[in-house]
Amino acid sequence: MTAQTPPTPSFRDPRLPFAKRIDDLLARLTLDERIAFLHQFTPAVERLGIAAFRTGQEALHGVAWMGPATVFPQAVGLGATWNDDLVRRIGEAVSAETRAMRARDDRVGLNVWSPTVNLLRHPLWGRGEEGYSEDPKLTSAIATAYTRGLRGDHPTYWRTAPVLKHWLAHNNETHRDTTSSSVRPRVLHEYDLRAFRETVEAGAVAGVMPAYNLVNGRPNHVSPYLREHLRTWTDQELLVCSDAGAPSNLVDSEHYFDTHEEATAAAVLAGVDSFTDHGTDSSKIVERVRGALVQGLLSEADIDEAVRRQLAIRFRLGEFDPRLDPYAGTVDFDTAAHRALAQKSAEQAVVLLKNEGLLPLGPEVRVAAVGLLADECKLDWYSGTLLHRSTPLEGLYERFGADRVDFAEGVDRVRLRTSSGAFLRVPVAENAAEDTADEARGAEGALDPALLAGRTDLPPLTADAVGSELALIDWGEGVLTLRAPDGRYLSVADDGYVRASADQPGGWVVQETFRLEPSESHENGHLLKHTGTGRYVCVAADGVKVAAQDPRDAEIFELELAERGEDAVTRVAAAADVVLVFAGNDPHINGRETQDRTTLRLPAHQERLLRAARAANPNTALVLVSAYPYAVDHADLPAALWTAHGGQAAGTALARVLSGDVSPAGRLPQTWYADDADLPDLLDYDVIGSRQTYLYFEGTPLFPFGHGLSYASFAYEGLEHRTAEDTVRVSFTVTNTSSRPADEVAQLYLRAVDPSVPRPRRELAAHHRLRLAPGASTELTFALPPAAFAFWDVAHGRRRVEPGSYELLVGASSEDIRLRTTIELTGEAAGPRAVHVLGLTAADFDDQRNTEIVDRTKVSGDAVTPLDGGTGELVFRACDFGTGVSGVSADLAGEGVVEISLVGGPPPTVLTLPPTKGPYDYTTVAADFTADGVHDVHLRLRGPLRLAQVGFSG
């Protein structure tokens, strides 16, 4: 007798379609096993030979958090390249390194949480560095390119499975888990949804991550839009992964549900498939799902639907077909090609903002490199650990020679004297662990770098008669860093002692920043407050520590200034032919995840350095290295550039652009405003009503969207268009009229000439980055589908192309238009709102004042309420009452009054709402109301009420 080989389970049979294999595997999993799959850290099922699985691997511009990897420019810098093909290749490199790293460290996941497609609506948003652009078309183009690179090109198997972040309308860190973005239907469809939709429809997206915030009063983690919109855009199964801790927020901070069982059930029913909560501990989520099942809030079928989506991703990643997975043996890591790509992307991200002939620098020039960013290669929260490092100063040394480049960082050099007359001293680290002394934070990798602790193997600061000279940098808003003579930053570990232990400021809670507060008891004294703990610095016998909560118990320090930063800058600037002032931000300070910026202005410390350099030498160029736009007065500067933090090759790239080895061709992916006064409130998401972004802004920007200069010159000519099968084909020729090879970014915009509703001043329809030799020409052709000309018609609840004239504009930026022509489109005519039949949905207004959109129920639907329970107004244009109506009714909740009036009509009809039980307890209030024909309708809302619908009868 010989033992028979057991049959191969169907889920392991590669000849079967994935859907049948998933059905088979689901049927084999017990209910407890399926429930466990709903947590981010899915356990192994050993009896079936199924490995553990983790959703979520950060990969925004390189593999993040898991140790050394190739670091590309920040996402906003990739957006500034305007180069889809380049970004696709970066995606390929990042996904290859993800595979290679996983082969040696199974903590590295293949479900990558990237890219971020939130639009850069507001330049003070703390996470602006993570997005690509303020424009939905450019954002979707770059995101599509990146996801295609991450996915790979195999028809069946994926190299990695990208998840888009953060669904939806998420542009504020201030109270991000409790604020609601009021998004009217036109903004929803034309702006916020569009970037997600076009990227998902391109076919290389595995899922999305809902954002922490609420939209129209409802948390994104229970958003009906996941089913109503997202899942209708593709036939593929999409995995929805919660953001970290957000499922618990539904109860704990948002108080949207009374119990976690209710909240978890609502999230599953809305479409959340994987819960990122409580770190690696899945027990709480498992307990909540079980409780929801027992209470009848969920069914096994609901669980199966979520598990099916996770399994669909795992099958696509080749987990169950290791011999067929074409990416299983990927070993490409830190290759020469990846290093070259990192440099190329950093070069292409540089934007030349202004140039009056100062640049490029001549070969024999003597350069002064000054400023706080001159010798820095900064990383952000979503960076990997650097394998290679290039600062601007190092790049200039390499390009021009160290003997032709002078450097002044511009820090203030100080000593801190205690009340006893001693000075703070940084002791020599004689007994520090040698194996970690030079290791950068996070080099070992961490699933959650927020849990990385500060070093305690170094001696804490002490005080003596001599002390140590410290480099003081004021990053703005009173936030300081202090650096020891050996280059390490003063930091505070869990034991509360102050040590010179950090290679850079960083961490989820930054432990390297301080504030100086005036002492009330000492005329020249200051208290040193540690921002991470909120405690004050004290000097004790065993060392310097943060211990005092009460300012009266804090040490009083006097600052003894050894050298002002501007004095050092003036010295080297006066001796140079050209001064390069490197200014900008540290991505972990004053503008990052959890913290929005408060101003567009450069920090005062850096303004002082810029003024000192300019006063000492008129040949001064400003080089901004930052994650965000700044409002900088450049009137007396002959040149200015901007680049995002450019990753490992940032310095080399900048030097090559400054020297002219590379002609700059980066373009601004967002508007640079001239003043804080140009900005709407950070929480105002109505880009149409408040005239935000280049689409609607009517002021004069500091630098417009799409702006970027070149060392070359280009001519545009021969604009032609033709329409065939509803597609408008636009062609024109670009010629390099200079004597140097260079890139150009050709941009095509469109504008509705006489729209019936407010439309963008101009709107990006297509773009292409091309390289041309001197004298060479290229004809470009773009095909514009009807959707490019459409808007969301709130009166009829659909996208519509309005008949009429449309202007086509071609040029080098949104304001540098070289060619234009007008076309006529037949479009689709639409009549007025048939309110005598359909009534009015409150959120479908044409205009509003002092209102916000809120949730009609916790499951779906919208209502409108006055801000803060005051008085608000809604306007509905061209409402058709037919041959006449005699009554009006309104679905209302809360308490207050609704006044309904017609422009030029009789006095308002008043609907009075007595108090209802709660905000979701709607009642219908009716009154007599007569109207016929077509009129504009005004609704005035008074008091804390919610209006969902208005109907007309008779």
N, C-alpha and C positions, 0 to 999 in steps of 0.2 A: 504494500500500500504506500502511495506517495501523497503527501499533503498537497491539496490544491491551493494555488495562489489566489488569495481573495480578489474579487473583482475591483478594478479601479473605480473609486467613487466618481460620479458624474461631474462633480465640481472640479475634479482634477483632470478632466478629459479635454484637452485643447481643441479637439475637433468640434466640440459643441459651442454654440454661441454663448457669450457671457451671460445673457439673461437666463438661459436654462441652467447654467452652472450655479448662478447665484440662487435660483429657486431651490436647487438641490442642497446647497450648503445651508440656506436658511432653514430648510426642513430638518436638518441634522442638528442644528443648534438648539439647546434647551432654552426655555424662557429666561432663566437666570443668566445664561451666557449672552443672550441677545441684549438684555438690559445692560450688562456690563460693557457692551460695545458702544453705548451712548456717551461714555466718558472719553475725554481726550486720550487718556492712556488705556487703551484696550488691552485686556490681559490675553495671554496665550490660551488656546484651547488644545491642550496637549493630546487629548484622546483622538483629535482629528488631525493632529500635526499642524495646527495653525499657529503661527508665531504671534507674539505681541505686536501691537501697532500703535503708533503715536501720530495724531494729527498735529500739524504745525511745526514748520521749520522756517525761521525767518531768513529771507534771502532778498532783501530789498535792493541792494547794490553789491551783492556778494554774499557768500554764506556767512551768516551772523551767529555770534554767541558760542560757536563750537570750536573756537581756537583759531589758529592762523589760516587764512584763506586770501585769495586775491580780492583786493578792495577797489572797487570801481567808484567813480564819482557819485555823489548823492543823487537821489532820484530827480530832484529839481534840476540838477546839472545835466542828467541824461535828457530831461525835457528840453534843456537849452540847446542840445545838439540838433534838434529838429531832424534827426537822422534815424528813420525807422530801421533801415538795414543794419546799421551799427548796433542799435539797441537789441535787435534780434540776436546778433552774434554774441552780445554780452549775456543775454539769456541762455544761450547755448553753453557758454563758458561756465556760468554760475551753476547750471544744472549738471554739467559734467563734473565740476568740483564737488557738488552735493553727492553724486553717486560715488566718486572716488573716496570722499571722506567717510561715507557710510560703510564702505567696504572694510575700513579699519576701526570704525567707531559706530556701533549700531544705535547710539543715541541720536545720531544725525537722521532726520526724517526726510522722506521723499514727498510728503504733502507740504509744499512750500506756501507760506502765507505771504504772498507777494504777487503782483505789485499793488501799491496804493493808488486808487483811481479817484480819490476825493479831489474835487476841483479846488484850485488855489484862489478861491473867491475873495478872501480877505488876507492882506499881507501880514497882519499881526497874529494870525493863527500860529500857535506854537509848533505845530507839526508840518508847517509848509514845506520843510525840507524833504518830506516823504512823498509829496505829490509831483506831478509832471507839469501841470499848466493850469491856468485859470480858464482855458478854453476846452470845451468838451470834445471837439473834433481832434485837436492835437493830443489831448490826454488819451483818448481811445486809440489813436494811431500808435503812440509810443507804447501804451499798455498792451495792445494787440501784438506788437512786435516782440515785446519782452516775453509775453506768455507763449508765443509760438516758439521762441528759443528755449524756454523752460520745458515746454512739452516735448520737443523733438519732432522729427518729421516721419516717424514710422506710422503707418496707417492704423495699427492696432495698439501698440504698446507705447507708453509715455515714459520719458526720461524722469520727469518730476510732474507733480500734479498741482498747478498753481491755483491759489485761492485769492480772489480780489478783496481788498480792504478799502474802506469800511462802509458798509451799507447802512445808512444813507444820510446825505445832507449833514455831514460831520465836519465842522470847521471851527470848533472852539474847544479849548481845554478847560476853560473856566467853568467849574461845576458841570463837567461834561456828562456825568451820569444822571443828572437831574434836569438839565435844560432841554427845552423842546424847540426844534427848528420849525418855524411856521413856513410851510412851503406850499404856495398856491399851485394849482394844477399846471399852469403854463411853465412855471419854474421847474416843477417836478419833471415834466415830460421833455421840455426843451433844454434843460440844463442838468439837473442832478442825475436823473435816470439815464440820460443819453450816454454818458461816458461808460457806464456799466453795460448798457444794452449793446452798443456797437462792439465792445470787447467780447462779450459773451457770444454774440452772433458770429464772431469770427471763428469760433470753434475750438479754441485752445485753452479754455477755462474749465477748471474742475469744480469750482464752487465760489462762494463768497463768505465773508465774515461780517455779520451785523456790527454796527457801531454802538458805543455806549449810550449815545444820546437818544432822545425821543424825537419823533417827527410827527407834527400835528397832534401832539399830546399823547402819543402812543409809543412805548419803547420799541426800538428797532428790532429787538429780539422776539417780539410778537407781532411784527409788521405783516399786514395782509399783502403787502406788495411783493413779498417773497413768492407767494403763489399766484397773485394776480398778474404780475409782470415777469419777474426773474425766470420762473420755470416755464413760461410760455415762449421764451426766446430761443430755446434749443430743445432738441429731442434727447440730448444726453442727460443722464442723471447728474445733478449738481449737488455737491456736499456743502451744507451750510454749517460752519464751525462758529461757535460763540466766541466772543472776545473774552479775555481772561477775567473771571469773576463776575461777568455781566449777568449770568443767570441768577446769582444770589442778589444782585442789585435790584432785580424786579420786586423783591420784598424788602431788602434791608435799607437801601437808600432811596429808591423811587417810590416805595410803598404803593405800587400799582396793584399788587395782589396781597391778600391777607396771609396766605400760607405758601411755603415753598412747593408743596405738591401742586397747588393751583398754578403757580408760576411755571413750573417745569412742564406741566401738561400743556399750558397755553403755548409755550415756546415750541414744543414738539409739534403741536397741531398747526402752528404757523409755518413750520418748516425747518426748525433748527434740528440738526442731526447729530451733532457732536458738541458736548458740553465741556468747555474749558473752565474748570472751577476747582478750587482747593488743591491746586498743584497736581502732584502724582496720586493723591488720595481720592479714589473714585467712590468711596463708601457713601458719602453724603448724597451724591447724584443718584447712585443706585438705590439708596433708601427713598429718595424723593420720587423716583420713577415707580418703584414698587407701591409706595403710598398712593400715587395717582391712579395706578391700576386698581388697587383695592377700593378706592373711592369712586370708581367708575368714570374718572376724568379722562382716562386713556384706555385704549383697547390694545390687544396684542397686535392687531393689524397696524396700528399707529407706530408701534415699536418696530415692526418688521419693515415698514416703509423707510424709517430712518436708517436702520441697519443695512438695508438694500443699497442705499446710496453710498454708504461707506465701503461696502464690499465692491461696488462698481468701480470705485477709485482704486482699490487694492488690486483688482483684476487687471485694470488698465496699466498699473505699474509693474505688472509681470510677476507679482508675488507668487502666484499659483502656477506659473509656467517658467521656472527659472532657466530651463534649457532653451526656451524660445525668446526670452527677453533679450533684445538686441543691445540693451544698455547695461546688462548685468556685469560685464567685465570692464566697465569704464574706469580708466586710471588717470585720465588727464587732470593734473593738478599742478598749479604754479608752473605751467609750461611757458616756453618762450613766446608762444602765440598769445597766451593769456596776459603775459606781462606787456606785450606790444599792444594788445587791445586795451589794457588799462591806460596806457600812455595815450593812445590815439583818442580814446573817449575823453580823457582829461583835456587834450588839446582842442577837441571839437566843442567842448562845453564852454570855452572862454568867449565872452562877449566883449567886444570893443565898444564902449559906450560913447566915447568922445575922442577925437584926435585932431589936433590942429598942427600936425606935422612933427610932433615930438617923437612919435613911434613910427616905424621900428627903430630900436637903438642901433647906432653905428658900431662897427667892430672894435674901434679903439676907445670907446666911451668909458669914462670912469663913473661908476654907479654907486650911489648910496642906497642901500636897502634898509628901510627903517619901519618900525611899527610892530605892534604886538603879534601880528600874524606872519611876519617876515621869516621866522625860523620855526614855523609850526606846520605839522601835518595832522590836522585835527580829525578825529573820528566822531561819529555820532552814536546814538543808542543802538541803531540797527546796523552797525559795522561789524565786520569780522576783525580779528587781530592782524595787525600788519605783518606781512612777510618781508616787505620792502618798504622803504620810506624815503620820500623826497620832499624837502621843504623848498619854498621859493629861494631862500638864501643858498641852499645847496645847489639848486638848479642854476642859479646865476654864477656861482663859483665854477661849476662844471662848464658852463657855456662861455664865460668871459675870462675866467681865471681868478683865483682868490686875490691876486695882487691888484686887480682892478675893481674890486667890490669891497666897500666899507659897510659896516653894519652897526646899527644902534637899535636895540629893541624898544627903547622908550619907556621902560618900567620906572617907577619911582623906587629908589633904593633907600630903605629905612631901617632904623633899629627901634625896637619897642622897649621903652624904659618903664619899669614897674614903679609902684609907689614907694618901694624901699630904695630905689636908685639903681637897682640891678637891671641888666638887659636880658631879654629872652635869647637863649642860646640853643643852637641845634647841635647836639652832641654827635661825636663820631660813632658810626654804627659798627663797633668792633666785633660784636657777637651775632650780627644778623645772619640769618640762614643764607649761605652762599648760593644755594641753588635757586633762590627766589629773588635775590637782591636786584637783579636787572630784568626781571620778568614783568612784562606789561600786564595790567589788569585784564583778567579774562583769558589769558593765553592758554589756560588749561581747558577752556570750554565749560559751558554750564547750560543746563536746560532752562534755568531761570537765573539770569545774571543779576536780577534784583536781590538774590540771596547771597551774593558774594560779599564776604566780610573784609574789612580793612585789616591791614597788617598789624600784628602785635609783637612781632619779633624784633622790632627796632626800639631803641630807647626813646622815651618821651622827651620833649623839650624841657630845659631847665632854665635857671637864671643865674648870671654871674656878672662880674664887673665889666666885662668886655662885650659879651653877647655876640650875636651873628647878624650880619647885614642881610636883610630879606628883600626880595623883589616884590613890590606891591603893584597889583594891577586892579584898576577899578573898571569892572565890566558894565557899569551903568546901574542906575537905580540903587546905588550904595552897596552893590554886591562886589566883594573883593576876593582875590586869591592872594596868597602869600607863598613865595617860593624860596626854598633854602639855597645856599650857595652851591650845593651839589646838583641843583636842578629839580629836586623833588619838592612837591607841593605839601604844605602843611595840611594834615588830614586828621580826622577823629575816628578811631575804631570803636568797637562795641564797649570797650572798657572805659571809654570817656577820655583817655589821654590824647594829647595833641602830639603828633609825630610828623616828621618830614618823611612821608612814606609813599606818596602817590606819584606815579609818572605823569599823570594828567588828571584834571578834574573829571569825575564821571560817576557812574552808578545811578540806580533808580532814585535814591535820595543822595544827592551830591554832598559829600562830607568834606569838601575842600573849599567851601565858600564861607565868608565871614562878613560881618558888618561892623563898622566903627560908629558907636553912638556917643554923643557928647556926655560927659559926666556932669551931673548937677552939682557935685560937691567940689569939683576941681576945675579951675578956669581953663587950663590947657589939656585937661585929661579926657581920655576916651575909654569906653568900655568896648571890649571885643566880643561880639556875639556870634556864635556859631549858628549858621542858618539851618543846618541839617537837624540839629537837636533843639534849637530854640533856646539854648543855654549860654551862659556867659563864661568866658575863660577866667580861670583862677590859677594862681601860682601856689603850689603846695610843696612841702619838703620832698615828696617823692616824684615831683614833676609837674608839668603844666597840664591842666585838664579842663574840660568843660563840666562844671558842676553846679554853678549858681543859677537858680531860676529867678531869684530876686536880684535886681540890679544893684541893690545896696550891698550884696555879698560878693560882687564881682571885683576883680582886680582893675585898678585904674592905670591906664597906660598913657605915656606921652610919646608922640612920634618924633623921633630925631631923624631929620631928612638928610641923607648923605648926598643924594643927587636927584634932581628932578628929571623926569623922562624927556621933557622937551629940550633941556640943556644938552643932553647927549645927542638928540636928533639934530639940533642946530649945528653942533660941532661937525658932524660928518656930512650934513647937507651942504654946508658952505664950501666944502672942499671938493664936491662932486660936480661932474658935468650934468648929470641927471639924477633926480631923487625919485625913488619909488616908495611910496607910502603904502604899506600893506596893512589894511584895516579890515575889521569884520567882527565875527562873533565866535564864541566857543559854543559848539552845539549842545553842551550840557548846561549852559547858563543863560538865564533870561530869554527863554524862547525855545521850547522843546516839548516833548510829550509831558503832559500834566501842567504846563505853564505857557500861557500866551504872552506875547510881547505887549508892551503898553505904548510904544511909540515907534515911529519910523526913523527917528534921529539916531545918529551915531552916538555912542557913549561919550560923555564930556572928556574923558581921558584921551580918547582917540581923536576927538576934535582938536584938542590942544596940540597933539603931535602933528596933525595935518597942518594947522596954522603955523606952527614953528618951522616945519619943513618949507612951506611956501614962502614964508618971510625970509628964510635964509637963501632960497634958491628958486627963481621963477620957473625953472625947468623941472617942475614937480608933477608927477603923475600919481593918481590915486588908483590903487589896485585893491578892490574889494573882494575879500575871500569870505563868503558868507552864505548861509542857508536861506537868506531872506533879502528882499529889497530894502534899501535905505533911502531916505530923503536927504541928499547931500548937496550943498551949494557948490556947484562946480564952475561957477562963472569965471573964476580966476585960475582955473586949472587947464593946462593945455591938453591933457589926456586923462582918460579914466577907463578902467576895465572892471568887469565883474566875472567871477567864477564861483560856483558852489564849491564846497570842500571836495577836492578832486580825487580823493583816494590816494593810493600808494604812489602814483606818478605825478601828483599835483605840481610839485616844484619844477620838475623837468619840463612838464607841459607849459607852464607859465613862462619859463625862460625861453623856450623855443618860440612862443608867440611874441614875447617882448623883443626878441632879437630879430624877428622877421623870418626865421627858418620856417615858420608856419604862419600863413595869413589867417587871422581870426575870422570865423564865420558862424560862431554861436549866435543865437537870437534869444531875446528875452521871452520866456514862456509866460510871463505875467506882466501886468502894468506896474510901472514904478511911479508912484504918486509923489507929488512935490511936497505935500504937507499932510500932517495928521488931520487937518480940517477937511481934506478931500475924502476921508474915509467915513463910511456909515458905521453904525454900531456893530460890534463884532457879532452880535446875535441876530442881526437883521439879515435874513436869508433871501429876501425878496430882491433879487438882482435887477428885476425889471422896475419895480416901484421905487427903489432907492438908487437906481442908475449906477449899478456896480459893474466892474470889470470893463475892459475895452469895448465890450459889446454895447454898453449903455452909457458909460461915463461921458459927461459932456464938458468936463473941465479940460485943462491943459496938463497932461502928465509930465513928470520929470523926464521919463523915457517911455515910449509907447510899447505896447505889445508887439512882438515880432521884431523889435529894433536890434540892430547890431551892425557895426561898420566893418570895413575890410581894408587891407592895404592895397587891394586891387580895385578896379572899377568895372562896372557891368552895364550893358545897354539892353533894354527890353524893346522889342518891336514885333510887328506882325500879328497883333491880336485878332484871332478869328474864332467864330463859334458856329456850330450847326446843331440842329436838333433832329434826332432820329429815334424812333421808338421810345419816346418819353425821356430820353437821355440827352442832356446838353453837353456837347463836347467842345472844350475850350482849348485853343492852341495858341502858342506864342513862342518867340525865339529869344534866348538869352545869349549874349555875346560877352566874352571877357575882353574888354577894351584896354587892358593894362599890359605891362611887360612881365608880369609874374603869374605863375600858376596859382590858382586859388579856388576855394569853394564859394558857392553862392547858395542862398536859400530863397528860391522863388516861391511867392505866396499868392494864392488866389482867394479873394474875398468876394462876397456878394451882399447886395443890399436891396431890400424892397423899396421901390421909389416912393410909392404913395399908399402905404398900408392902411388898413382900416383899424388896426390895433397897434400899440407900440411894438416896434420890431428893432432888432439891433442896428446900431449905426452902420456897422459892417460886421460880417461874420466869416470866419475862416472856413473855406470850402475845400481847399486842398493845398498841399505844399510839397516841395521836393528839394532836397539838398543835392547839389551836383558839383562836380569838379571840372574846371575848364582850363585848358592850357592858354597861354597868351594868344589872343586873336581868334580863339576857337568859339564856335557857336553850337548850340543845341536847341532843337525844337522840343518843347514839352507839350503834352496833351493830357488833359484831365477830363474824366467823364463824370458828370454830375447827375445823379439820379433825381427823380422828383422830390424825394425826401429832403434833399439839400435845401429846397426852397420852401419847405412846409413849416407851419407853426401849429401849435396846439389850439384848436378852436374850442374855447370853453363853452361857447353857446351851443355846440353840437357834439361835444365830447369825443373829438377825434382829431387826428392830424389832417391838415388841409393845405393845399397849395392855392393861394389866392390868385385869381386872374389879375393880370396887370404887368407893369414894367418892373424889371429887375436889372440892377446895374452889376456888371462884372468888373472887378477891380484887380489889377495885377501889379505887384511891386515887391519891394524889399522889406517892407514892414506894414503894419496896419495903417500907418500914416504916410509912409513913403510910397505913394502910388504912382506908377510909371505909365500904365495903360488902363483905359477904361472903355467900356461900351455898354449899351443897353439892349436887353432882349425883352420880347413880349411872350408871356406864357398864358395859355388859355385857362389853365388851372381849373378849379371847381368853384363855381359861384354858390353862395349859401345865403339863404334868407335870414330874416330876424329870428330871434328865439321864439319858439312856439309855446309861450308860457301858458296860454289858455288850455293847452293840452298837457304839457309836461311840468308846468310850474317852474320854480327856481330852486336849484340846489345851492345852498348858502355859500359853499366854498368855491363855486364856479363864477365868482364875481369878475367884473372887468376892472374895477378899481376899488380901493378901500382906504380907510383912514382909521388908525388907532384900533385895529382889531387883530386877532390872531386866530389861526385855525387850530381846532382841538379835536379830540376823538369823540365821535358820536356814541360808539360803544367801545368796549375793550377788545372787540374782535375786528370790527371793520367800520368804515364810514367816517365822514368828517362833519364837523359843525363849526360855527364861527361864534366867537365871544369877544366882547369889548376888552381891551387891555385893562387889567387891574380892576375889572368891574366898573369901569367908567362909561364913557360914551364913545361909540364907534359908528362908522358909516360904511355901507356897501353900495356900490353902483353897478347896475346891470344895464348895458346898452341895448338899444333896439329890441325891445320886448314886444312881441305881437300878441295882442289880446283878441285878435280875430274880430268877429262882429259884436263882441261885447261880453263882459263878465259882470257879475253882480255880487260876488263874495270873495273873501280872501281867508285863508287859514295858514297857520304856521305851526310846525312841530318844534316845541320848545322845552327846555329844561332849565332849572334854576329859578331865578326870580328877576323880574324887570319889565321893560316896556319895549315894544317894537313899533316904530312909526313907519308907515309905508306911504310914499308920495311919488307923484309923477312930475317931471320937470314942466313947469308952467301949468300944472293942473290944480285941482281943488286942494283944500287943506289936508294934511296927512290923516290917514286912517290909523287909529291907535289900537294896538293889541296889548292888553295888560296880562301879564303872567303872574298868578299867585305862586308862592313858593312851592316847589315840588320837593319830593323826599331827598333827592340827590341829583348829581350832575348827569346821571344816565337815565333818570326817570322822566321820560318825555311825555308831554301832553299836547293836545291840539287846541289851539285858541283860534277862534273865528270871529269875523266881523263883516258887515256890509262894505262893499267896495265896488265902485263902478268904473269901468274903463273899456275903451275899444280902440282898434287901430294899433299903431306902433309908437311906443314911448320909451324913454329912459326911466328906469325905476330906481329910486333911492330908498334904502332901508336904514333907518337910524336905530341903533341898538343902545339901550340904556340899562345899566345894572349888570349884575353877575349872572347873566343868562347865556344859554347856548341855543343858537338857531341852526337847525339842520335843513329844513325844507320849507318852502312857501308854495302853497297851491292856490289856484283860482277856480271859481265855479260859476255856474249860471250862464 
